[in-house]
């Protein structure tokens, strides 16, 4: 089969690799669509392993073969998920290939109302948002019952800040927070052009992050809504963003970040505010290493959370918010070509240079995700 594989000098090329067979508890998927994430470009330009690694994270496709022990998925079912395409070791091949083998409980069944282009945009970033909201911050998950004590003042409602709501993680964090039984006041930041869209998917207030006073405005909006900030999710987590986000809290609070502490300043974080990094990769439940020895242990609790998310979204769930339209995929920018054209899009993900970024496929990304078709239906 063809797959996009890392090659020397920080690039990738389409090569022939063996078609995988599903192990016990797995299915083999014929990949129809793939969605791009910044990490896909990053770990090609700055590889975490030797050349020869199949890259890519998000995919959607058709179940073609079923391994032993799998009973809930059949051949021909449409599914979507994500792979560990940025792993140091190639024992976890990525998604940018004609076929892949994946744990059967780490995909969701795509509802009939959702096309495979849209379906591929969900897995990685929705898992990141799920990890941040329901494990790190402690909001109640929408597939459970209300149990969280938000520890707010008497009579007040908990509030959450989603910093950079137009990122893919931000878009899913807003929607999952809106679906949460914790019922928080949701305040986010974005450019003015995305205000209406973010309100349509669940944000109560959208502030312009270019405004130097946006943190003060956020505190005022919370007070006017009889709410108190207890949580924040920083969808950028670079430079001074974590320090700035911490300023919305009147007292104690917690921030979930999408990048590790080496990527953001810490000296100016407000006293009483805790910060925790979370990675979507731990949701796959496997031990892995990065960049010469950074160790991530297997996290079965994280994996169980991913399984719950997929069950919640799946067509097999009669109350699936994805099927009903209560949970919406990213907007899609359908890109020309297939696997052989993927690396052309990497500059739009922050790696390399784009000489013309004003029109068509090469406009800067905002509240959308690039998707490639590997096959036409």
N, C-alpha and C positions, 0 to 999 in steps of 0.2 A: 504494500500500500504506500501511498504518498503521505509524507508528514513534513512539517516545518521543523527543521533540526538546527541546533546551534553549530556554527562553524567558527574557525579562528578569526581573530581580528574584530570581535564584537558584532557579528552579523549572524544571519540565519539563511538557510536555503532549503528548498524542497528536495527531499531525498526519499529513496525507497527503504522502507523498514518492514519487518515482519508484521503480519496481521496478528493482533493479540487474541488469545483464547480466554474466555471467562473462567475464572476459578470458582470454587465453592462460594455461593452467596453473591456472585457477580452476574452481570449481563454484558454482552458485547453490543455496542451501539454503532450503527452506521451514521456518521456525523453529517448533518445537513447544513447547519449554520454554526458560526462561531462569533463571539463578541469580544472586542478588545478592551483590555484594561491597562493602565499605566505600567503595572508590574510586568506585563508580558514584554513590553519594550525594554524596561529597565534591566531585566535579567538576560536579555540578549546583548545589550550594549555593555553591561557589566556582569558577565556571567558568574554564577555562584558555583560552577562546576566546570569540568573539562568539556570540550566540544562533543557533540553527538547526542545532546539532550533534546527530546521532543518538547517544544515549548507550548504555552497557551493554557488558559484557565477555563473560560466559559464555553459551553457547547449546548446544542440541542440536536436531536436526531431520532432515529427509529431503532427500537430493540430488534436485533437480528439473530441473537442466540442467547440462551438462558443457561446459566450454570446450575450445578446441583444445589438443592436447598432453596431455590427461589420459586415462590408460589404466587406472589402478588403481581408479577409482571409477566406478560406474554409477548411472544414474537409479534412485531407489528405495532406495538404501543409506542406513542410519541413521548419522549422523556427529555429532561434537561438537567444539567448539573455542572459542577466544576471540578477540575483536576489540579494537581499540585505541579503546575508547569513551571514554577520558579524554584523548585527544590534543588538542593545541592547535588543530591544523588539521583541518577536516572532510574532508580527503582520505582519512581513515581512518574511515568511519562505524562506529558501534557496533553491538551485537548485539540491542538491544531494538527489533526490527522484525519484520514478517511474513516478510520475505525478506532475505537478505544474500548477497554474493559474497565468497568466501574462497579463498585459495590451497589447492589440493587436497592438498598435502602438510602443511598446517598444521591438519588435522583428524584425528581417529582414528575408525575404524570401530567403532561400538558393538557389543559382543558381544550375542548373542541373550539371554543371561542377565541383561542389565542394561537397566533401563527408562530412558526418556529424561529423567525427572526426576532420577534418580541420575547419569546421564551428564553432565548440564549442570553438576554441582557440581565437576567435576574440572579442567578445562583451565587456568584462570588460576592457581590456587593450586598445582597440581601442577607447572606450569612454573616458578613462583617457587621452589618447593622444589628442583626439578631444577637450576635455575641456581645456587642457593646451595650445594647439596651437592656437585655434580659438577664445576662450573666454579670457583666461588669457593674452596670448601674443599678440593676435590681428592679426595674419596672416589671409589672405582671405581664406575662406573655398572653397574647390573645387566644391561644388554644387552651389556656387554663382558667382559673377563677381568681377573683380579686383576693390578694393576700398581703400585698405590700403595705407596710406602714411607711409613708413618705416622710414622717417626722417633721411635719410642717407645724406652724403655729395653729392654735385652735381656730377652726372655721375657715382655714385657707386651703387652697388647692395647690398641688405640686405643679411646678413649671419645669420645662426642659428647653434648653437651647440646643438647636442643631446648627452648628456653625458650618457654613457653605452648603446650604440646602440644595443647590442645583448640581452638586456632584452626585454620582450614582449612589454612593453610600448615603448621602444626605437625603436623596429622594426616597429611598427605602426606609430610612430611619423615621422620616416624617410620617409615612404611611403606617408603619408598624406601631409607632407611638400613638397615632390616632386610633388604631384598632385595639390598643392595650386597655384592659379594665382599669388601669391606674388613672386613666382619663386626665392626663396632664394638659396644662396650657402649653401650646407648642409655639415657640418663637424661633425663627430662623433668620439667616442672613443670605443675601444674594444680590445680584445686580438688578436694577429696576425693571429690566426687560423680562425677568422671570417671576415677578411678584404675583401676577394673576395665576400663573401655572402652579406655583407652590401653594397658593391658597386653595386651588381647586383640588389638590391631593391631600389637604389636611392641615396645613399651617394656619394658625390663628393670626399671626403677625409676621411680616417679612420686612426686615430692616436692611438698608443699604450699607454693606460692609465698608464702602468707601468713606462713609461719614465718620469723622473722628469721634463723634459722641454716641455711636450706636450702642455701646454697653450701658450708658446712662439711660438711653431711650428704652432699652430692654428692661431695666430695673423698674422704670416708671410704668411700662405696660403691664408688668407682672403685678405691681401694687394696685394698679387700676382694675385689674382682673381678679383681685383678692387672691392672688397666687404668690408663691414663694419658690424661687429657683432652688432645686435640689440636684438637678442633673444637667449635664451637657455632653454632647458628642461633637468632637472636633473633626470634621471631615477633611481637614488639610493637615494639621499637626506638623507644621514646619515653622522654623524661625520663631517669631514672637506670638504665634497664634494661640498657643496654650496659655501663655501669660495673659493675653488680652481676654480670652474666653473666661478665665477665672474671675475677672472683674465684675461679671454679672451677679455673682453670689453675694447676698447680704450677710450670710453666715457660713456655716459648713456646707459642703457640697462635694460632688465627684464628677470628674471629667473622664470620658473614654476617648482614647486617641487611636488613630489609624496608623501612626508611625511610632517607632520606638524613641526613647528619651534622648538618644544621640542626635535626633533631628530637630529638637525644639529647645528653646531657652527655658530655664527653670527658676532663675533667681527671682523673677518678678511674679511668680505664682502666688496668689492671695493666700494668706494664712488660713488654715482650716479647710482648704480645698485639696482633696486627694485626686491623684491622676493615675490612670492605669492604661497601659497599652494592650490592645487586643488585636490578634491576627486571625484572619479567616482560615488560614491553613490548619490551625489546631482543631477546627470543626471536622476535619477529616479523620481525627482520632488516631493518627500515626506519629510515632517518634521521628524527628528529623533534625538535621543540622544545617546551619548556614555559615558561609564565609569563614571557613577555617576553624569551626568549633563552637559557634553559638548554638546551644542545645535547646530544643523544644521537646519536652517529654510527651508521650502519648496522653491524650486528655479524653477519656471516655465520657465524661460529663459534657464536654463541649460537643463531642460527636452526637450524643443523644439529643442535644439541642438542635443540631442540624437536621436530624431525622424528624423531629417534631415540626420544624419549619416546613420541610418538604411534604409531610403528611397534611399539614394545614393548607398548603397551596394546591395540592394534587387534585386532579379531576375526580379521583375516588372519594374525596371528601364532599359530601352533599352541601356543606357550608363553605366551600372554598371561596375565599375573597377574590382570588384571581379569576375564577370562573364567573363570579357575579359582577366583576368590575370594581369592587371595593378596594382592590389592590391592583395598581396599574404598573405595567413594565415601563422601563426607560423608553423615551423616544428613541427611535432608531434612525441612524444615518446609514443607509445601505450603500456599501462601497462597491466599486467595480472590480470584477475579477474574483479569483478564489485564493487558494493558499499562496500562489506565486506572487500575489500583489500585497500580501499582508504587511511586509516590512516597509512598503511605501508609506503606510499610515503611521508608522512609529513616531515621526516628528510631531504629529498632532498630539501625541501622548507625552511630549516633553523630552524626547530623545532625538538628537539630530537637528537638522535645520530644514525649515520650510521657506522657500524663497517667495512663494505666493500663497497667502493665507486669507484671501478676501472673498472668493467666490466658490460656488459648487461644493465639491467634495472636500475642499481644502480650507474651508472656513474654520476658524477656531471653534472648538467644541464648547457647547453650553447646554446643560440639561439634556444631553443625548449621548448615545453610545454607538460606536462604529461596529457594523455587523457585516460579515462576508458570508455568501452562500458557497458551500462546497459542491452542492448539487441543486439542480432545479427539480421541483416536485413534478 
